[in-house]
Amino acid sequence: MRSTKASAAVERLRKRSGIALYSMSCRSDGLFSLHRMSTTGQSELVGSPLPMDEFVHFVNGLSPEKPRRVSKLDEAFRSQLNKK
C-alpha cells in the first residue's frame, strides 16, 4: 500500500518523541494528515494535509533522530579510511 511509508514515519515519530498519541489519516483526495490526541480527548490536526513524500519529510522533521551509537571499532575503522 502507498500509506505504508507514511505510517512507518508516524511510528518512528511515536518512538522518537515517546508520545503514542500521534495518528495519521489519509483523505479521499490522497493527502495525508497528522493528528494528535489532546488532553480533552479530541483529535487535533498537526500541520496541514500533504502529499505522501512531503508528509513523510514533515513527520521526520518533528522529532530529532536519536544519535547512533558508534563503537570504538567503528571509530578506528573510519580513522583508517581517512588516513588513506
N, C-alpha and C positions, 0 to 999 in steps of 0.2 A: 504494500500500500504506500501511497505517497506520504501519508501522515506519519509513517514510522520515523522518519528523520526528525520531524518536529516533536513528536512525543518523546524521543530519546533526548532531545535538547531540554525539554521540560524536566525529565527525570534527572539529568545532570544538574540542573538548577536546584532541584529539591535536595540533592546530596550536598552540593557546594554550600548552599545557604543554611542548611539544617532546618528548613521550613517546609513542611509537607503540605502546605495549604495552597500550593500552586496547581493550576489545571489549565488545559487548553481546550479550545473548541475550534472546529472547522465549520466555516459558514457555507451556505449554499453557493456563494459566488467564488469559492475556492480560497478565500482568505482565512488566515489563522489568527486567533486572538488568545492572549494570555489573561487568565483570571486568577485572583487571589481571594480567599475567603476572609472576610473581615471579622472583627470581634462580635458583631451583631448577627453573624451567620449569613450575611448577604455576600454575593459574589461581586467583586469589584474588578473592572476592566483595567489592566495594566498596559499602558501604551495604546496603540491603535491597531486595528486589523491589518495584517501584512501578508504578502505572498510568502510561500514556504521558505525560500532561501533567506529573505530579509528577516523573517520571523526567527529562524534559527540563529542568525547573526545577532539579532536583538536580545534573544534569551541568553545566549552565551556571554553577552556583554554585561548582563545584570549582576552577576556574582563572579568575582575573580577566581581564576583557576588555582587550585592548590599547587604549591610548588612541588615539583617531583623530587623524590629523594634520590640522591646521587651517592653511590658507594665510592670508597677510596679506589677501588679497581677501575671504575668508570673514569674517575678524575685522572688516574695515571695513564689510562689508555688515551684520553683526549690530549694530555700533555705530550705523549709520544707522537701523536698525529700532528700536533702543531710544530714539533721540532723539525720534521722533515720538510 
